[in-house]
Amino acid sequence: MSILSEKMHLRTILQSKRANIYYLEHCRVLVNAGRVEYLTQDKDKQAYWNIPIANTTVLLLGTGTSITQAAVRMLAAAGVMIGFCGGGGTPLFAAAEIEWLSSQSEYRPTEYIQNWLSFWFYPEQRLEAAKTLQADRLENLRKIWQKEMLYQQYGLFLDDPAIDKSLSGLEKNLKKAQSTQDLLEMEARTTKALYAHVAGGLEYENFTRDHAGSDKANVFLNHGNYLAYGLAATALWVLGIPHGFAVMHGKTRRGALVFDTADLVKDALVLPTAFICAIRGDREQAFRDTVLDLFIRHEALDRMIESIKKLCTQYGRE
């Protein structure tokens, strides 16, 4: 049975009703014949033991353990929490929600989450925070495009009348936005204009943004955006702010604040690089290396952290 089939046939059991917590050591967790199992080695003898993932709440991995990506994927699909720990189950070094590994410490500062939540429950202040985040996004876009020689080498500048009008219009209209829906519509129009500007400037013909598209520009955009999401998630975990407390992309999406934060660099770094690498005929690894180098040189992670900290300071209350 395939992994996909196994996922589809899992019974849904509430976490509070699940029977098992596993602590494993000196073994390897993997997928075997469509099931998550752990492999033990005793002298010249190997043995596979099944883990009933649908009825398991937590999997703790102790000394001498390893786990495959396929196993993590199936455990995530079943909603099993994964933690790395020392001998005997303690201390807990890292634990995972379904998407992310995060460090665990009872002594982590709570300054930023407290400041964030002090304004987050008020829609008017949440909207103002979203406007500030979009203003930071525009500032990053202008600063990075002015400095980056790679863009200039390929003739990409922001002084084109059409794109300058679009960016100036967004900057002006941010203050007038009455809802996050207004902001999302403004953002969509501006990004569409940037796509047209970059694709036209590089003579990348007949481009249409399609997340399922197989042309190189769309593939690279997807790839680069997910790299930006990883940076955004890291920034938020560093500050201790859960990903569900978004200011713009919606309160019903568990990763929405990741999307809000990633927007700070997506247009500035991912968008033009995706098109440049596409017209150069780069392979995906070459694109990845290029965009990661730009993230480092333009301090993308620092920009994200500083913007979120600024929101905490500007709108938070003790």
C-alpha positions as CSV (number, residue, x, y, z in Angstrom):
1,M,0.0,0.0,0.0
2,S,1.4,3.5,-0.9
3,I,2.0,6.2,1.7
4,L,-0.9,8.2,0.2
5,S,-3.3,5.3,0.5
6,E,-2.2,4.8,4.1
7,K,-3.0,8.4,4.9
8,M,-6.4,8.1,3.3
9,H,-7.3,5.1,5.4
10,L,-6.3,6.4,8.8
11,R,-9.0,6.5,11.4
12,T,-9.5,9.9,13.1
13,I,-9.1,9.6,16.8
14,L,-9.2,12.7,19.1
15,Q,-5.9,13.5,20.7
16,S,-7.4,13.2,24.1
17,K,-8.6,9.7,23.4
18,R,-5.4,8.3,21.9
19,A,-3.8,5.5,23.9
20,N,-0.1,5.7,23.0
21,I,3.0,7.8,23.8
22,Y,6.2,6.2,22.5
23,Y,9.7,6.8,23.7
24,L,12.3,5.2,21.5
25,E,16.1,5.0,21.7
26,H,18.8,3.2,19.7
27,C,16.6,2.7,16.6
28,R,15.6,4.1,13.3
29,V,12.1,5.3,12.5
30,L,11.1,4.7,8.9
31,V,8.3,3.8,6.5
32,N,8.1,0.1,5.7
33,A,5.4,-1.4,3.5
34,G,3.2,1.7,3.9
35,R,3.5,1.7,7.8
36,V,5.6,3.8,10.2
37,E,7.8,1.4,12.0
38,Y,11.0,1.4,14.0
39,L,14.0,-0.7,13.2
40,T,16.1,-2.2,16.0
41,Q,19.5,-3.9,15.7
42,D,20.6,-6.7,18.0
43,K,24.0,-8.1,17.0
44,D,23.3,-9.7,13.6
45,K,19.5,-9.6,14.0
46,Q,17.2,-6.8,12.8
47,A,13.5,-6.4,13.8
48,Y,10.7,-4.1,12.6
49,W,8.1,-2.9,15.1
50,N,4.9,-1.1,14.0
51,I,3.8,2.2,15.4
52,P,0.0,2.6,15.3
53,I,0.2,6.3,14.3
54,A,-3.6,6.9,14.3
55,N,-3.7,6.0,18.0
56,T,-0.5,7.8,19.0
57,T,-0.3,11.2,20.5
58,V,3.5,11.8,21.0
59,L,6.6,10.2,19.7
60,L,9.8,10.9,21.7
61,L,13.1,10.2,20.1
62,G,15.9,9.6,22.6
63,T,19.6,8.6,22.4
64,G,20.8,7.0,19.2
65,T,17.7,7.5,17.1
66,S,17.1,8.7,13.6
67,I,14.0,9.3,11.5
68,T,13.3,9.5,7.8
69,Q,11.5,12.3,6.0
70,A,8.8,9.8,4.8
71,A,8.1,8.8,8.4
72,V,7.8,12.4,9.5
73,R,5.4,13.1,6.7
74,M,3.1,10.2,7.7
75,L,3.4,11.1,11.4
76,A,2.4,14.7,10.5
77,A,-0.6,13.6,8.5
78,A,-1.8,11.6,11.5
79,G,-1.3,14.6,13.8
80,V,1.5,12.9,15.9
81,M,3.7,15.3,17.9
82,I,7.4,14.6,17.6
83,G,10.0,15.5,20.2
84,F,13.7,15.0,20.5
85,C,14.9,14.2,24.0
86,G,17.7,12.8,26.1
87,G,18.0,9.4,27.7
88,G,14.8,8.2,29.5
89,G,12.7,10.9,27.8
90,T,14.3,14.0,29.5
91,P,15.2,16.7,28.9
92,L,13.0,17.6,26.0
93,F,15.4,19.3,23.4
94,A,12.8,20.1,20.7
95,A,9.2,19.3,20.0
96,A,7.1,19.8,16.9
97,E,3.8,21.1,15.9
98,I,2.8,19.4,12.7
99,E,4.7,21.9,10.5
100,W,7.6,23.2,12.6
101,L,10.3,22.1,15.1
102,S,10.7,24.7,17.8
103,S,13.0,24.9,20.8
104,Q,11.4,24.2,24.2
105,S,12.3,26.2,27.3
106,E,10.3,27.2,30.3
107,Y,12.6,30.3,30.6
108,R,12.0,31.9,27.2
109,P,11.2,35.6,27.5
110,T,7.5,36.4,26.9
111,E,7.9,40.1,26.1
112,Y,7.0,39.9,22.5
113,I,4.0,37.6,22.7
114,Q,2.5,39.6,25.5
115,N,3.0,42.9,23.6
116,W,1.6,41.3,20.4
117,L,-1.5,39.9,22.1
118,S,-2.1,43.2,23.9
119,F,-3.2,44.8,20.5
120,W,-4.1,41.7,18.5
121,F,-7.6,41.3,19.9
122,Y,-8.5,44.8,18.8
123,P,-9.5,44.9,15.1
124,E,-8.6,48.6,14.6
125,Q,-5.1,48.2,16.0
126,R,-4.6,44.9,14.1
127,L,-5.4,46.8,10.9
128,E,-3.0,49.6,11.8
129,A,-0.3,47.0,12.4
130,A,-1.0,45.4,9.0
131,K,-0.6,48.9,7.4
132,T,2.8,49.3,9.1
133,L,3.9,45.9,7.9
134,Q,3.0,46.8,4.3
135,A,4.8,50.1,4.6
136,D,7.9,48.2,5.7
137,R,7.4,45.9,2.8
138,L,7.5,48.9,0.4
139,E,10.6,50.3,2.1
140,N,12.4,47.0,1.8
141,L,11.5,46.8,-1.9
142,R,12.9,50.2,-2.7
143,K,16.1,49.8,-0.6
144,I,16.9,46.4,-1.9
145,W,16.2,47.1,-5.6
146,Q,18.3,50.3,-5.4
147,K,21.3,48.4,-4.0
148,E,21.2,45.0,-5.8
149,M,23.6,44.9,-8.7
150,L,22.1,41.7,-10.1
151,Y,18.8,43.4,-10.8
152,Q,20.6,46.4,-12.4
153,Q,22.7,44.1,-14.5
154,Y,19.5,42.8,-16.1
155,G,17.9,46.3,-16.4
156,L,15.5,46.0,-13.5
157,F,14.9,49.4,-11.9
158,L,12.0,50.9,-10.0
159,D,12.1,54.3,-11.8
160,D,9.8,53.0,-14.6
161,P,6.8,55.4,-14.6
162,A,4.2,52.7,-14.5
163,I,5.8,50.8,-11.6
164,D,6.6,54.0,-9.7
165,K,3.0,55.0,-10.0
166,S,1.8,51.7,-8.7
167,L,4.2,51.7,-5.7
168,S,3.4,55.4,-4.9
169,G,-0.3,54.6,-5.2
170,L,0.0,51.8,-2.7
171,E,1.9,53.9,-0.3
172,K,-0.7,56.7,-0.5
173,N,-3.7,54.4,-0.2
174,L,-2.4,52.4,2.8
175,K,-3.6,55.1,5.1
176,K,-7.1,55.0,3.5
177,A,-7.6,51.3,3.9
178,Q,-10.7,50.4,5.9
179,S,-10.1,46.7,6.2
180,T,-7.6,43.9,5.7
181,Q,-9.5,43.0,2.6
182,D,-8.7,46.5,1.2
183,L,-5.0,45.8,2.0
184,L,-5.1,42.4,0.3
185,E,-6.6,43.9,-2.8
186,M,-4.0,46.7,-2.9
187,E,-1.2,44.2,-2.4
188,A,-2.5,41.9,-5.2
189,R,-2.6,44.8,-7.6
190,T,0.9,46.0,-6.8
191,T,2.3,42.5,-7.0
192,K,0.6,42.0,-10.4
193,A,2.2,45.2,-11.6
194,L,5.6,44.0,-10.4
195,Y,5.1,40.7,-12.3
196,A,4.3,42.6,-15.4
197,H,7.2,45.0,-15.0
198,V,9.8,42.3,-14.4
199,A,8.5,39.8,-17.0
200,G,8.3,42.7,-19.6
201,G,11.7,44.0,-18.7
202,L,13.3,40.6,-19.1
203,E,11.2,39.7,-22.2
204,Y,9.8,36.7,-20.4
205,E,6.8,36.3,-22.7
206,N,3.2,35.3,-21.9
207,F,3.8,35.1,-18.1
208,T,0.8,34.3,-15.9
209,R,1.2,33.6,-12.2
210,D,0.1,30.1,-11.7
211,H,1.0,28.2,-8.5
212,A,0.6,24.9,-10.4
213,G,2.5,26.2,-13.5
214,S,5.4,24.2,-14.8
215,D,7.3,27.0,-16.5
216,K,10.5,28.0,-14.7
217,A,9.4,31.4,-13.4
218,N,6.4,29.9,-11.6
219,V,8.4,27.0,-10.3
220,F,11.1,29.3,-9.0
221,L,8.5,31.7,-7.5
222,N,7.0,28.8,-5.5
223,H,10.4,27.6,-4.4
224,G,11.6,31.0,-3.3
225,N,8.4,31.9,-1.5
226,Y,8.7,28.7,0.6
227,L,12.2,29.7,1.5
228,A,10.9,33.1,2.6
229,Y,8.2,31.3,4.6
230,G,10.9,29.3,6.4
231,L,12.8,32.5,7.3
232,A,9.5,34.1,8.5
233,A,8.7,31.1,10.7
234,T,12.2,31.2,12.1
235,A,11.8,34.9,12.9
236,L,8.5,34.3,14.7
237,W,9.8,31.4,16.7
238,V,12.8,33.4,17.8
239,L,10.4,36.1,19.1
240,G,8.1,33.5,20.6
241,I,5.0,34.6,18.6
242,P,2.7,31.7,17.4
243,H,2.0,31.7,13.6
244,G,-1.8,31.9,13.9
245,F,-1.9,35.5,15.3
246,A,-1.9,37.2,11.8
247,V,-2.7,40.8,11.2
248,M,-3.5,40.5,7.5
249,H,-3.9,37.1,6.0
250,G,-6.7,35.9,8.2
251,K,-7.2,34.5,11.7
252,T,-8.4,31.1,10.5
253,R,-5.1,30.0,8.9
254,R,-2.6,28.5,11.3
255,G,0.4,29.8,9.4
256,A,-1.1,33.2,8.4
257,L,1.4,35.3,10.3
258,V,4.2,33.5,8.5
259,F,2.7,34.7,5.2
260,D,2.4,38.3,6.6
261,T,6.0,38.3,7.6
262,A,7.4,36.6,4.4
263,D,5.7,39.4,2.4
264,L,8.4,41.7,3.8
265,V,11.0,40.2,1.3
266,K,9.1,38.2,-1.3
267,D,8.7,41.1,-3.8
268,A,12.1,42.5,-3.0
269,L,14.1,39.4,-3.3
270,V,12.2,36.3,-4.6
271,L,10.2,37.8,-7.4
272,P,13.0,39.4,-9.5
273,T,15.4,36.6,-8.8
274,A,12.9,33.9,-10.0
275,F,12.6,35.6,-13.4
276,I,16.3,36.3,-13.8
277,C,17.2,32.7,-13.0
278,A,14.5,31.5,-15.4
279,I,15.8,33.5,-18.4
280,R,19.3,32.3,-17.6
281,G,18.2,28.8,-17.7
282,D,19.3,28.0,-14.2
283,R,18.6,24.7,-12.6
284,E,16.5,24.7,-9.4
285,Q,19.6,24.3,-7.2
286,A,21.3,27.3,-8.8
287,F,18.2,29.4,-8.2
288,R,18.1,28.2,-4.6
289,D,21.7,29.2,-4.1
290,T,21.2,32.6,-5.7
291,V,18.2,33.5,-3.6
292,L,19.7,32.3,-0.4
293,D,22.8,34.4,-1.1
294,L,20.5,37.4,-1.5
295,F,18.7,36.6,1.7
296,I,22.0,36.7,3.5
297,R,23.5,39.7,1.8
298,H,20.3,41.8,2.4
299,E,19.8,40.5,5.9
300,A,16.3,39.2,5.2
301,L,15.9,37.5,8.5
302,D,17.0,40.6,10.4
303,R,14.5,42.7,8.5
304,M,11.7,40.4,9.5
305,I,12.7,40.3,13.1
306,E,13.1,44.0,13.4
307,S,9.7,44.7,11.7
308,I,7.9,42.4,14.1
309,K,9.7,43.9,17.1
310,K,8.7,47.3,15.9
311,L,5.0,46.3,15.8
312,C,5.3,45.0,19.3
313,T,6.8,48.3,20.5
314,Q,4.6,50.5,18.5
315,Y,1.2,48.9,19.2
316,G,1.8,46.7,22.2
317,R,1.1,47.7,25.8
318,E,2.7,46.5,29.0
